Amino acid sequence: MAVETSTSRRVDAADEVGNGPLSRGAAFIYRQIVLEIQLMAAVSPSVAAVLLLDRDTSNMPLFVLALLPLAPALVAGAAAAMVPRTDLSPGRHFFRAYRRDFLATLRWATPLALVGALLVFNLIHLDDVDGGWVLRPVYGVLGALTLVWGGHMIVLTAAFDFRARDAARVAVVQLASQWRFSLGVLSLLIVAAFLVVALTEVVLLLSLWAFAGLLALMARPMVTATAARFTRRP
């Protein structure tokens, strides 16, 4: 009679998924579907606001403010995307991160949304100011830097338990030191802008799973460097 040992009772996480390309592909699709469903539920207030707003330039500041629920959703989505690919419980990780980081995210995302709305408002009305064309590139650069800083904050909030002010300082420092990740975030912003202009805002919201996954993937070197530089080793 075979004796069952503690070793034989251990279940490798990879066994739950399997080693074949078909099983791994099915697990990947399942994870993304679950992630997108939760992301859409989390940003449902933004979806409703976007559908109610007319596609008019004057509504752009309101559109920026309406995207505020996007921040805690992307933080939770990035946290869920950081778990091992063999984990088939992405919903549990998303809900845990969303509940844990919701208030912490709003502490920096709310001022970010207000600054973004103010920058957009100024950009819209620059033509009414003499010499406003000179300030247009300045506001454009400030807006891009603000959004890239927000991308850093999403990852820092998802991966670490920093205070909001400490995470903000780390994000400012890493805008240049982690320039590869900054360029990656900027690329995602360009893609997002293209989706909104060429298609519709709803298409962007339906693609959130890809943005959260790419943020988590690009952030791996940054997370490692941040842990080595800004956290204490036990």
trRosetta pair geometry for C-beta under 8 A, 3 or more apart (Angstrom, degrees):
i j d omega theta_ij theta_ji phi_ij phi_ji
4 8 5.4 -122 -154 78 66 128
4 9 6.3 72 167 -57 105 96
5 8 4.9 97 54 8 75 98
5 9 7.2 -139 99 -5 42 88
6 9 5.6 -58 -150 35 36 112
6 10 7.0 49 150 -36 64 93
7 10 5.9 -43 -162 9 37 114
11 15 5.8 -115 -173 60 80 131
11 16 7.0 71 152 -51 117 94
12 15 4.5 102 67 -12 87 102
12 16 7.9 -150 98 -8 58 77
13 16 6.0 -45 -169 19 45 114
13 17 7.6 22 146 0 67 103
13 84 6.5 53 131 102 154 146
13 86 4.2 106 137 116 103 134
13 87 6.8 -27 -166 -70 129 61
14 17 6.0 -67 -160 47 45 100
14 18 7.5 -146 160 17 71 4
14 19 6.4 40 161 -73 116 81
14 86 5.1 -80 -88 -116 51 147
15 18 7.2 37 -160 -75 32 44
16 86 6.4 110 58 174 102 94
16 88 6.1 -129 137 -3 126 125
17 23 5.7 137 161 140 65 107
17 24 6.0 63 154 -95 120 63
17 27 4.6 -9 -137 -61 111 159
17 85 7.7 31 -78 124 172 80
17 86 4.9 -124 -4 -137 133 76
17 88 6.8 169 -76 -54 90 110
18 23 3.4 10 67 100 129 164
18 24 6.8 -128 83 -46 81 70
18 27 8.0 176 39 -30 86 127
19 23 7.4 41 41 59 22 127
19 24 7.4 3 -164 -44 21 114
20 23 4.7 85 63 13 92 102
20 24 6.7 -166 89 -4 45 89
21 24 5.8 -60 -141 44 31 108
21 25 5.9 34 159 -23 67 109
22 25 5.8 -55 -145 37 26 111
22 26 6.3 26 156 -18 63 106
23 26 5.7 -53 -146 37 31 110
23 27 6.4 33 153 -20 64 105
24 27 5.6 -50 -146 35 33 113
24 28 6.4 38 152 -22 64 103
24 85 7.6 37 -157 140 97 123
25 28 5.6 -51 -149 33 33 113
25 29 6.5 31 154 -16 65 104
26 29 5.8 -53 -147 37 33 110
26 30 6.2 36 153 -22 65 106
27 30 5.6 -53 -147 36 31 114
27 31 6.3 33 154 -21 65 105
27 85 7.2 99 118 160 122 83
27 86 7.4 -5 163 -126 157 40
27 88 6.3 -89 -144 -94 102 98
28 31 5.8 -55 -150 34 30 111
28 32 6.5 23 155 -15 64 108
28 85 7.0 -11 -89 -163 84 110
29 32 5.9 -59 -149 39 31 108
29 33 6.3 32 155 -21 66 107
30 33 5.9 -56 -148 34 29 110
30 34 6.4 25 157 -14 65 107
30 88 6.9 4 105 -144 135 93
31 34 6.0 -59 -150 39 28 108
31 35 6.1 27 154 -19 65 111
31 85 7.5 -103 -21 -150 166 65
31 88 7.3 -113 -74 -127 91 52
31 90 4.8 109 -148 -29 82 144
32 35 5.5 -54 -142 39 32 113
32 36 6.1 31 159 -20 67 106
32 209 4.9 98 -162 161 83 144
32 210 8.0 33 -147 -65 121 62
32 213 7.3 -26 -106 -49 97 144
33 36 6.0 -55 -145 36 28 107
33 37 6.4 30 155 -20 63 106
34 37 5.9 -55 -150 34 30 112
34 38 6.5 22 156 -12 64 108
34 90 5.0 134 92 70 127 113
34 91 5.1 -93 176 -55 124 94
34 94 7.8 -172 135 0 96 141
35 38 6.0 -62 -152 41 30 106
35 39 6.1 30 153 -20 67 110
35 77 6.0 93 -172 -138 107 91
35 80 5.9 172 -112 107 105 138
35 81 7.0 57 -125 -67 152 88
35 90 5.4 -55 -64 143 89 142
35 94 6.5 167 -121 -71 68 141
35 209 4.7 113 101 -124 111 103
35 212 6.7 -149 169 74 129 141
35 213 7.6 91 118 -54 165 100
36 39 5.5 -54 -142 38 33 113
36 40 6.2 33 159 -19 66 105
36 206 7.3 34 -164 -165 122 55
36 208 6.6 138 -125 64 72 88
36 209 4.0 -55 -70 -43 89 128
37 40 6.0 -56 -149 36 26 109
37 41 6.5 27 152 -18 62 106
38 41 5.6 -52 -147 36 34 112
38 42 6.3 33 154 -20 66 106
38 76 7.5 -106 135 120 122 126
38 77 7.6 167 93 -87 106 85
38 80 7.8 95 73 -25 147 169
38 91 6.1 166 -56 -124 137 76
38 94 4.8 77 125 129 162 156
38 95 7.3 -111 -142 -59 138 75
38 98 7.8 -139 167 -37 117 147
39 42 5.7 -57 -147 37 31 110
39 43 6.2 3 162 3 68 110
39 73 5.3 98 -144 176 71 116
39 74 7.9 55 -133 -77 111 51
39 77 5.4 32 -88 -80 114 129
39 94 8.0 -98 -55 -152 69 141
39 208 4.3 -166 154 98 147 135
39 209 6.2 -160 12 -65 148 70
39 212 6.8 -143 -89 -22 140 144
40 43 6.3 -67 -137 51 28 91
40 44 6.6 63 154 -67 61 79
40 47 7.2 35 -161 -45 78 146
40 205 6.8 93 -111 154 79 101
40 206 7.5 24 -87 -104 117 55
40 208 7.3 171 -61 33 64 133
41 44 5.8 -16 -156 -30 32 116
42 69 6.5 -178 148 163 74 106
42 72 6.9 -133 179 98 126 90
42 73 3.7 153 110 -103 132 106
42 76 6.9 -180 -91 50 166 138
42 98 6.4 -125 -106 -129 134 140
43 46 4.4 -39 -178 38 88 120
43 47 6.0 98 122 -28 84 91
43 69 5.1 154 -120 109 58 110
43 70 5.5 41 -112 -89 122 64
43 73 5.0 -44 -50 -30 94 168
43 205 6.0 -154 106 -146 140 111
43 208 7.0 163 5 -64 148 162
44 47 5.3 -48 -143 33 38 116
44 48 6.4 39 158 -20 67 101
44 69 7.9 -65 45 122 47 159
45 48 5.8 -54 -149 36 32 111
45 49 6.4 29 155 -16 66 107
45 66 7.7 -152 131 -165 82 76
45 69 5.0 118 58 -20 110 154
46 49 5.7 -57 -145 39 32 109
46 50 6.1 32 157 -20 67 108
46 66 5.3 121 -134 150 70 83
46 67 5.5 64 -134 -110 129 43
46 68 7.5 -175 -81 46 106 53
46 69 4.9 -143 -33 54 105 109
46 70 5.8 52 -61 -49 165 88
46 205 7.0 176 104 -106 114 131
47 50 5.9 -56 -145 36 27 110
47 51 6.4 24 157 -17 63 109
47 202 7.1 67 -139 -113 92 81
47 205 5.8 135 -89 172 94 170
48 51 6.0 -59 -149 37 28 109
48 52 6.4 21 155 -16 64 111
49 52 5.8 -62 -149 39 31 108
49 53 6.3 28 157 -22 68 108
49 62 7.6 -143 172 154 115 95
49 63 7.9 161 130 -119 107 48
49 66 3.7 -159 113 -143 143 127
50 53 5.9 -56 -143 33 30 108
50 63 6.8 66 -110 -135 78 87
50 66 6.0 160 -57 126 70 144
50 201 4.6 -129 -172 104 140 147
50 202 7.1 170 111 -64 134 69
50 205 7.5 -170 33 -35 159 139
51 202 7.5 53 -76 -71 91 111
53 56 7.9 -127 166 32 84 84
53 59 4.8 153 -172 170 112 143
53 62 6.0 175 -112 104 135 120
53 63 5.9 -176 115 -79 167 85
53 66 6.9 -125 -24 -24 140 160
54 59 5.9 152 64 -18 71 153
55 59 7.6 -118 -129 55 13 131
56 59 4.9 85 66 3 85 106
57 60 5.8 -19 -169 -22 47 115
57 124 5.7 150 156 -132 105 114
58 124 7.0 122 -100 -177 46 152
59 62 5.0 -57 -167 47 70 115
59 63 5.8 81 133 -33 84 99
60 63 5.3 -50 -145 32 35 117
60 64 6.6 38 156 -21 65 99
60 120 4.8 -139 127 166 113 129
60 121 7.7 -178 84 -72 98 51
60 124 6.2 168 45 -65 131 129
61 64 5.7 -50 -152 31 36 112
61 65 6.6 31 152 -13 66 104
61 117 4.1 78 -159 -163 86 89
61 118 7.6 70 -128 -60 118 25
61 120 5.1 175 -81 86 68 115
61 121 4.7 25 -71 -63 134 94
61 124 7.7 -90 -33 -2 98 140
62 65 5.7 -54 -148 40 36 110
62 66 6.1 42 151 -27 67 106
62 117 7.7 73 -57 -133 24 119
63 66 5.6 -53 -147 32 30 116
63 67 6.9 32 153 -24 60 103
63 201 7.7 -133 -155 -94 118 151
64 67 6.0 -58 -160 27 32 111
64 113 6.1 159 144 -160 87 76
64 116 4.6 -158 -175 118 136 110
64 117 4.4 -175 82 -80 128 73
64 120 5.5 175 -28 3 144 150
65 68 6.1 -10 -177 -30 49 110
65 113 5.5 99 -115 163 53 117
65 114 7.6 48 -100 -84 95 51
65 117 5.2 23 -50 -75 92 140
67 70 4.6 -18 178 1 80 130
67 113 7.0 -177 73 -119 80 112
68 71 6.4 -38 -172 7 48 110
68 106 7.8 52 173 -123 108 84
68 109 6.1 123 -155 139 77 111
68 110 6.6 39 -143 -99 126 60
68 113 4.7 -19 -88 -73 94 162
69 72 6.7 -55 -161 41 52 97
69 73 6.2 51 147 -20 75 115
70 73 5.6 -69 -151 44 33 115
70 74 6.0 28 158 -19 73 109
70 208 7.8 -143 -144 -118 93 128
71 74 6.1 -59 -145 37 25 104
71 75 6.5 27 156 -20 62 106
71 105 5.1 168 130 165 105 116
71 106 7.3 138 86 -83 130 49
71 109 3.5 168 88 -121 176 148
71 112 7.4 121 -88 64 144 135
71 113 7.8 -107 -27 -49 132 109
71 150 7.3 -91 -112 -169 107 112
71 154 6.9 -136 -154 -93 71 95
72 75 5.4 -50 -145 34 37 116
72 76 6.4 33 158 -14 67 104
72 98 6.2 86 156 -144 102 75
72 101 6.5 169 -140 106 86 88
72 102 4.9 41 -143 -125 146 62
72 105 4.3 153 -86 76 77 151
72 106 6.7 -13 -52 -49 118 81
72 109 7.1 -114 -38 6 73 162
73 76 6.0 -59 -152 40 29 106
73 77 6.1 29 151 -19 65 111
73 98 7.3 16 -106 -113 44 111
73 208 7.0 -21 132 -180 122 149
74 77 5.3 -52 -138 41 35 114
74 78 6.1 38 159 -21 67 103
74 154 5.2 -37 116 -143 112 135
74 208 7.1 -120 -88 -165 83 106
74 211 6.9 -52 -124 113 112 111
74 212 5.7 -158 -144 -93 67 92
74 215 7.0 62 180 18 106 164
75 78 6.0 -54 -147 36 26 108
75 79 6.4 26 152 -18 61 108
75 97 6.6 -156 127 152 82 111
75 98 7.6 133 84 -100 92 55
75 101 5.0 -125 134 114 138 141
75 105 5.0 -130 -9 -92 156 137
75 154 5.3 -139 -83 -152 70 72
75 157 4.9 -43 -133 98 127 120
75 158 4.9 -168 -165 -68 68 91
76 79 5.6 -54 -147 37 33 113
76 80 6.3 31 154 -17 66 106
76 94 4.9 75 157 -162 106 68
76 95 7.6 59 -163 -68 133 15
76 97 4.2 153 -126 96 69 105
76 98 3.7 7 -89 -67 150 80
76 101 6.7 -176 -67 55 76 117
76 158 7.5 -167 -72 -112 18 102
77 80 5.8 -55 -147 38 31 109
77 81 6.2 28 154 -18 65 109
77 94 6.6 21 -88 -123 46 106
77 208 6.5 -122 -93 148 170 101
77 209 7.0 -140 -156 -115 128 47
77 211 7.9 49 113 86 146 80
77 212 3.1 -75 133 -128 120 154
77 213 7.8 -76 157 -40 101 57
78 81 5.6 -57 -144 39 32 111
78 82 6.5 38 154 -30 64 104
78 154 5.8 116 -6 149 153 101
78 155 6.1 -116 165 -99 154 59
78 158 4.2 -93 92 -72 110 173
78 159 7.8 -69 130 -40 113 86
78 212 5.2 -133 -62 -161 58 82
78 215 5.0 -62 -104 97 115 121
78 216 4.8 167 -155 -65 72 92
78 219 7.3 39 -166 18 124 150
79 82 5.8 -52 -153 24 31 115
79 83 7.9 42 151 -31 58 90
79 93 6.3 -157 124 158 90 98
79 94 7.2 144 78 -106 96 45
79 96 8.0 -123 126 84 136 86
79 97 3.6 156 77 -113 154 160
79 101 7.4 162 -35 4 148 145
79 158 4.1 -149 -61 -160 84 99
79 159 7.3 -170 -102 -65 77 51
79 216 8.0 -163 -47 -96 14 121
80 83 6.3 -39 -167 7 40 111
80 90 4.8 78 180 -166 116 87
80 91 7.9 40 -133 -73 139 15
80 93 4.3 137 -114 100 74 109
80 94 4.1 -5 -63 -69 142 78
80 97 6.4 -133 -43 20 77 139
80 212 7.4 18 58 151 96 136
81 90 7.9 35 -73 -139 46 119
81 212 5.3 164 -23 135 139 92
81 213 4.6 -166 -135 -104 142 57
81 215 7.5 105 66 66 148 82
81 216 3.7 -174 102 8 115 158
81 217 7.5 -71 149 -35 124 74
82 158 6.8 147 -13 142 138 118
82 159 6.7 158 -103 -92 169 92
82 216 4.9 -142 -66 -151 73 122
82 223 8.0 116 -132 -75 132 169
83 87 4.6 -53 139 44 120 151
83 90 7.0 -173 51 -106 131 70
83 93 5.1 -111 -29 -94 143 167
84 87 5.0 110 69 -17 80 99
87 90 6.9 118 111 -64 99 64
87 93 7.3 62 131 -29 143 137
89 92 4.3 -4 157 20 109 120
89 93 6.6 116 111 -16 81 90
90 93 5.7 -60 -152 41 41 109
90 94 6.0 43 152 -23 74 106
91 94 5.7 -54 -145 35 31 112
91 95 6.3 26 160 -16 66 107
92 95 6.1 -57 -146 37 28 106
92 96 6.3 26 157 -18 63 110
93 96 5.8 -56 -145 38 29 111
93 97 6.2 23 160 -13 65 110
94 97 6.1 -63 -148 41 26 105
94 98 6.0 26 157 -22 66 111
95 98 5.7 -54 -141 36 29 112
95 99 6.3 24 161 -14 64 108
96 99 6.2 -61 -149 40 25 105
96 100 6.0 19 157 -16 64 116
97 100 5.7 -60 -139 42 29 110
97 101 5.6 -9 175 12 69 118
97 158 6.4 24 -163 -137 135 79
98 101 6.9 -71 -128 51 17 85
98 102 6.0 43 167 -64 59 98
99 102 6.3 -26 -137 -14 21 116
100 104 7.8 -15 136 15 64 125
101 104 5.0 -71 -154 55 61 113
101 105 5.2 66 147 -32 90 104
101 157 5.4 112 -161 161 132 105
101 158 6.9 -35 -64 -92 174 49
102 105 6.1 -62 -154 32 21 108
102 106 6.7 16 155 -15 60 108
103 106 5.7 -55 -147 36 35 111
103 107 6.7 47 152 -33 64 97
104 107 5.9 -44 -159 15 33 117
104 108 8.0 3 156 6 59 97
104 157 6.0 164 118 -145 113 111
104 164 6.3 -168 -162 -70 74 96
105 108 6.9 -76 -165 46 37 87
105 109 5.2 18 155 -12 77 126
105 157 5.5 96 -88 174 82 162
106 109 5.5 -63 -118 50 33 105
106 110 5.4 40 179 -31 72 107
107 110 7.1 -40 -136 22 10 106
107 164 4.3 -88 109 -93 132 159
108 111 6.4 -58 -158 43 40 102
108 112 6.1 42 148 -24 69 113
108 150 8.0 170 132 -118 107 73
108 153 5.4 -134 115 -166 147 149
108 157 7.7 -151 39 -64 130 131
108 164 5.2 -175 -47 -160 102 108
108 167 7.1 -95 -43 88 156 117
108 168 6.1 -175 -117 -76 130 105
109 112 5.2 -58 -146 40 35 118
109 113 6.2 38 156 -23 69 102
109 150 7.3 81 -113 -140 73 108
109 153 7.7 179 -69 116 74 138
110 113 5.9 -50 -146 33 30 109
110 114 6.6 28 155 -16 62 106
111 114 5.6 -56 -146 39 36 112
111 115 6.2 35 156 -18 69 105
112 115 5.9 -55 -147 38 29 109
112 116 6.2 29 154 -18 63 109
112 146 6.6 156 -150 173 85 101
112 149 7.7 -158 -117 94 119 104
112 150 5.2 108 -163 -91 151 115
112 153 7.7 -149 -60 44 151 157
113 116 5.6 -55 -145 39 31 113
113 117 6.2 31 156 -20 65 105
114 117 5.8 -52 -145 36 30 110
114 118 6.4 30 154 -19 63 106
115 118 5.7 -55 -148 37 31 112
115 119 6.3 31 154 -19 66 106
115 146 5.9 -150 114 -145 126 147
116 119 5.7 -54 -146 36 31 110
116 120 6.3 29 156 -17 65 107
116 143 6.8 88 -129 -137 74 88
116 146 6.2 -177 -78 119 83 140
116 147 7.3 79 -102 -71 121 87
117 120 5.8 -55 -146 38 31 111
117 121 6.2 35 153 -23 65 106
118 121 5.6 -52 -147 34 30 114
118 122 6.5 29 155 -16 64 105
119 122 5.9 -56 -150 37 31 109
119 123 6.3 33 152 -21 64 107
119 139 5.5 159 -163 -167 91 98
119 142 6.1 -157 -121 101 135 111
119 143 4.8 165 140 -82 149 98
119 146 7.1 -175 -15 18 157 154
120 123 5.6 -53 -147 35 32 114
120 124 6.4 36 154 -24 65 103
120 143 7.5 93 -62 -112 69 135
121 124 5.9 -53 -152 30 30 112
121 125 6.6 -2 160 6 63 111
122 125 6.3 -75 -145 51 29 92
122 126 6.5 57 154 -60 66 89
122 135 7.7 -79 152 132 115 131
122 139 5.8 -156 98 -117 115 146
123 126 5.8 -26 -150 -16 32 117
123 136 6.8 88 -135 -131 83 74
123 139 5.1 -173 -77 122 93 146
123 140 7.5 96 -109 -66 129 69
123 143 7.6 -8 -46 -43 140 144
125 128 5.0 -37 -176 27 79 119
125 129 7.1 73 134 -19 79 100
125 132 7.9 -123 122 -137 52 153
126 129 5.7 -64 -158 36 45 108
126 132 3.4 157 173 171 79 124
126 133 7.1 126 143 -67 119 37
126 135 6.0 -153 -133 74 124 107
126 136 5.6 141 127 -76 168 87
126 139 7.3 -141 -66 11 138 150
127 132 5.9 -132 -72 73 20 146
128 132 7.1 67 51 -39 42 155
129 132 3.9 109 69 -67 93 110
129 135 7.7 -3 87 28 136 135
131 134 5.1 -13 171 10 87 118
131 135 7.5 82 128 -11 78 94
132 135 5.7 -60 -160 39 52 107
132 136 6.7 71 144 -46 74 90
133 136 5.5 -29 -153 -1 41 122
134 137 7.9 -62 177 29 34 93
134 138 7.6 22 135 -6 63 116
135 138 5.0 -62 -157 42 55 118
135 139 5.8 51 149 -21 85 103
136 139 6.1 -57 -147 38 29 106
136 140 6.3 32 153 -22 63 108
137 140 5.2 -53 -145 36 36 118
137 141 6.3 36 157 -19 69 102
138 141 6.0 -55 -151 35 29 107
138 142 6.4 27 152 -15 64 108
139 142 5.6 -54 -144 40 34 113
139 143 6.1 37 155 -22 66 106
140 143 5.8 -55 -149 35 28 111
140 144 6.4 26 155 -17 63 106
141 144 5.7 -55 -147 37 32 110
141 145 6.3 29 156 -16 66 107
142 145 5.9 -56 -145 39 30 109
142 146 6.2 33 155 -23 64 107
143 146 5.7 -54 -147 34 30 113
143 147 6.4 24 158 -14 65 106
144 147 6.0 -59 -149 39 30 107
144 148 6.2 27 155 -17 66 108
144 186 6.5 36 -172 -122 107 104
144 189 7.2 150 -136 103 77 159
145 148 5.7 -55 -143 40 31 110
145 149 6.2 37 154 -22 64 105
145 175 7.0 31 -153 -150 91 144
146 149 5.7 -54 -152 35 29 114
146 150 6.6 33 148 -21 62 103
147 150 5.3 -48 -153 31 37 117
147 151 6.8 43 148 -22 64 96
147 185 7.5 -180 127 148 82 111
147 189 5.5 92 129 -107 140 145
148 151 5.4 -44 -155 28 39 115
148 152 6.9 41 147 -16 64 98
148 175 6.5 92 116 -131 117 96
148 182 5.2 48 -178 -153 130 83
148 185 4.8 126 -133 97 73 129
148 186 5.6 -10 -88 -64 117 84
148 189 7.3 -81 -70 -21 72 144
149 152 5.6 -51 -155 34 37 112
149 153 6.4 37 148 -20 66 105
149 171 5.3 93 -160 144 78 121
149 172 6.8 13 -126 -83 117 60
149 175 6.3 -28 -85 -83 80 117
150 153 5.4 -53 -146 37 36 114
150 154 6.5 46 152 -28 65 97
151 154 5.7 -44 -152 23 34 115
151 155 7.0 25 155 -10 62 102
151 181 7.7 -173 123 152 118 93
151 182 7.7 140 75 -122 127 49
151 185 3.4 154 88 -135 172 139
151 188 7.3 130 -110 58 140 130
151 189 7.8 -102 -50 -47 132 107
151 215 6.7 -145 -160 -126 94 114
152 155 6.1 -62 -157 39 34 105
152 156 6.1 28 152 -16 70 112
152 170 7.8 -161 155 110 120 80
152 171 3.8 140 109 -140 127 96
152 174 5.7 154 -141 84 139 117
152 175 6.9 -91 -33 -75 153 67
152 178 7.4 128 -112 72 115 132
152 181 7.2 98 -93 121 84 123
152 182 7.4 -10 -58 -89 110 79
152 185 7.2 -74 -41 -43 66 161
152 222 7.8 -125 -130 177 84 151
153 156 5.6 -56 -138 42 33 110
153 157 5.9 33 162 -19 68 108
153 167 6.1 92 -132 142 78 114
153 168 7.0 11 -99 -94 115 60
153 171 5.1 -14 -64 -85 74 157
154 157 6.2 -61 -149 38 22 107
154 158 6.3 16 156 -15 61 113
154 215 6.3 -37 106 -179 131 151
155 158 5.7 -60 -144 40 30 109
155 159 5.9 2 168 1 68 117
155 181 7.8 -61 10 -176 164 140
155 215 6.2 -151 -71 165 99 103
155 216 7.6 162 -115 -97 95 48
155 219 4.2 -170 -133 -129 143 151
155 222 6.5 47 127 96 153 132
155 223 6.8 -119 168 -70 114 94
156 159 6.5 -67 -132 48 23 93
156 160 5.5 -38 -171 39 64 113
156 162 6.1 -30 164 29 107 133
156 167 4.5 149 129 -153 135 107
156 170 6.1 143 -122 88 148 126
156 171 6.0 -107 -7 -67 149 98
156 226 7.0 -153 -109 -152 88 163
157 160 7.4 -68 -103 57 13 71
157 162 7.7 -94 -92 49 50 93
157 167 6.4 62 -67 -164 72 163
158 216 7.7 -90 117 -95 153 92
159 219 7.2 -161 -32 138 144 134
159 223 4.9 -109 -172 -125 166 117
159 226 7.5 100 99 75 131 140
160 167 7.1 166 83 -99 117 107
160 226 6.8 -102 -45 132 143 131
160 227 7.7 -167 -87 -83 114 76
160 230 8.0 10 -138 97 162 118
160 231 7.1 -142 -131 -70 121 125
162 166 4.5 -132 -177 91 106 109
162 167 4.0 137 95 -61 131 90
162 170 6.7 -86 -135 9 170 140
162 230 7.7 -4 -90 139 127 129
163 166 4.5 82 59 11 86 107
163 167 6.8 -160 85 -7 40 87
164 167 5.8 -57 -146 39 28 109
164 168 6.3 33 154 -24 64 106
165 168 5.5 -49 -147 32 32 116
165 169 6.7 32 154 -18 63 102
166 169 5.8 -53 -152 34 34 109
166 170 6.4 33 151 -17 66 106
167 170 5.6 -54 -146 38 34 112
167 171 6.2 37 154 -23 66 106
168 171 5.7 -54 -148 35 29 113
168 172 6.6 31 153 -21 63 103
169 172 5.7 -51 -151 32 34 111
169 173 6.5 33 152 -17 66 105
170 173 5.7 -56 -151 37 33 111
170 174 6.1 19 157 -11 67 114
170 226 6.6 68 179 -136 134 111
170 230 5.7 19 -111 -103 129 167
171 174 5.9 -64 -141 45 28 104
171 175 6.9 54 154 -47 61 85
172 175 6.0 -29 -161 -7 33 115
173 176 7.6 -80 173 41 39 87
173 177 6.1 -1 147 8 77 126
174 177 5.1 -71 -123 59 50 98
174 178 4.2 8 -176 16 96 114
174 181 7.4 -9 155 63 111 128
174 182 7.7 175 134 -53 74 106
174 222 6.6 84 -173 -149 140 112
174 226 7.3 -21 -79 -82 148 103
175 178 7.5 -1 -61 55 5 80
175 179 7.7 39 146 -92 43 63
175 182 5.5 83 -159 -97 54 140
176 179 5.9 -2 -165 -68 37 98
176 182 7.6 -1 -77 -13 24 158
177 225 7.8 -165 134 144 113 146
178 181 4.5 -9 150 32 108 116
178 182 6.2 127 102 -24 74 90
178 221 7.6 164 -138 105 103 98
178 222 4.7 57 -145 -109 147 106
178 225 6.8 175 -85 67 110 146
179 182 5.1 -52 -144 38 40 117
179 183 6.2 42 156 -20 70 101
180 183 5.9 -53 -151 36 30 109
180 184 6.5 33 148 -21 62 105
180 218 7.8 -156 130 -172 89 98
180 221 7.2 17 74 68 132 141
181 184 5.3 -51 -149 34 36 117
181 185 6.4 38 153 -19 67 100
181 218 5.6 135 -124 144 77 104
181 219 6.1 70 -131 -102 130 58
181 221 7.3 -154 -52 69 110 97
181 222 4.7 10 -45 -50 158 137
182 185 5.8 -51 -150 35 32 109
182 186 6.4 33 150 -18 63 106
183 186 5.4 -52 -146 38 34 114
183 187 6.4 40 152 -23 65 102
184 187 5.6 -51 -151 32 32 113
184 188 6.6 32 151 -17 64 102
184 214 7.5 -161 172 154 112 101
184 218 4.2 171 152 -159 163 154
185 188 5.6 -53 -152 35 35 112
185 189 6.5 38 149 -21 66 103
185 215 7.5 51 -98 -114 84 89
185 218 7.7 -175 -51 102 67 150
186 189 5.5 -51 -150 33 34 114
186 190 6.6 37 151 -21 65 101
187 190 5.7 -51 -151 32 34 112
187 191 6.6 33 151 -16 65 103
188 191 5.6 -53 -149 38 35 112
188 192 6.2 38 151 -21 66 105
188 211 5.9 109 -165 -135 126 92
188 214 6.3 162 -92 101 125 135
188 215 7.2 5 -61 -69 171 84
189 192 5.5 -52 -146 36 33 114
189 193 6.3 34 154 -19 65 103
190 193 5.8 -52 -148 36 31 111
190 194 6.4 34 152 -20 63 105
191 194 5.6 -54 -150 35 32 114
191 195 6.5 34 152 -21 65 103
192 195 5.8 -52 -150 33 32 112
192 196 6.5 29 154 -17 64 106
192 204 5.6 71 -152 -137 79 122
192 211 7.2 45 -76 -98 113 138
193 196 5.8 -56 -149 37 33 109
193 197 6.1 21 159 -11 69 111
194 197 6.1 -61 -140 44 28 102
194 198 5.5 4 172 1 69 119
195 198 6.5 -59 -122 49 19 94
195 199 5.4 -34 -170 39 60 114
195 200 7.9 -47 155 56 75 31
195 203 5.2 -143 -179 100 107 110
195 204 4.6 136 107 -76 130 86
195 207 6.7 -112 -128 25 165 146
196 199 7.3 -55 -98 60 9 73
196 200 7.2 -2 -142 173 45 16
196 201 5.3 29 -125 -86 90 66
196 203 8.0 -167 -81 60 41 97
196 204 5.5 -1 -66 -38 81 139
199 203 4.3 -7 116 19 138 155
199 204 7.8 160 76 -35 112 76
200 203 5.3 109 60 -2 71 98
200 204 7.7 -131 104 0 47 86
201 204 5.4 -51 -160 33 45 116
201 205 6.5 42 148 -17 72 104
202 205 5.6 -55 -150 39 36 110
202 206 6.3 36 151 -19 67 106
203 206 5.7 -56 -147 38 32 111
203 207 6.5 23 154 -15 64 111
204 207 5.9 -68 -152 39 30 106
204 208 7.7 63 147 -60 60 75
205 208 6.0 -8 -165 -35 42 110
207 210 5.0 -37 180 33 83 117
207 211 6.4 84 125 -21 84 98
208 211 5.5 -57 -149 39 42 111
208 212 6.0 40 155 -19 74 105
209 212 5.9 -55 -146 38 29 109
209 213 6.2 26 156 -16 63 111
210 213 5.8 -58 -145 41 29 110
210 214 6.1 26 158 -17 66 109
211 214 5.9 -56 -142 39 28 108
211 215 6.3 33 156 -23 62 106
212 215 5.8 -53 -149 33 29 113
212 216 6.6 26 155 -15 63 106
213 216 5.8 -57 -150 38 32 109
213 217 6.2 30 154 -18 66 109
214 217 5.5 -54 -142 39 34 112
214 218 6.0 27 161 -14 68 108
215 218 6.2 -59 -142 41 25 103
215 219 5.9 21 160 -22 62 118
216 219 5.9 -63 -141 36 25 111
216 220 7.7 53 157 -52 57 80
217 220 6.6 -29 -172 -19 34 108
218 222 7.8 27 130 4 70 118
219 222 4.9 -68 -159 51 64 115
219 223 5.4 68 142 -31 91 100
220 223 5.9 -53 -143 32 28 110
220 224 6.6 27 159 -16 62 106
221 224 5.7 -57 -151 38 33 112
221 225 6.2 29 155 -16 68 108
222 225 5.8 -56 -144 40 31 108
222 226 6.0 32 156 -21 66 108
223 226 5.7 -54 -143 37 29 112
223 227 6.3 30 157 -20 63 106
224 227 5.9 -56 -148 34 28 110
224 228 6.5 21 156 -14 63 109
225 228 5.9 -60 -148 39 31 108
225 229 6.0 9 162 -5 68 117
226 229 6.2 -68 -137 47 26 98
226 230 5.4 -34 -173 32 68 116
226 231 7.3 60 136 -13 70 102
227 230 7.4 -62 -99 54 13 75
227 231 5.1 -33 -151 31 53 129
228 231 7.7 12 -27 44 9 87
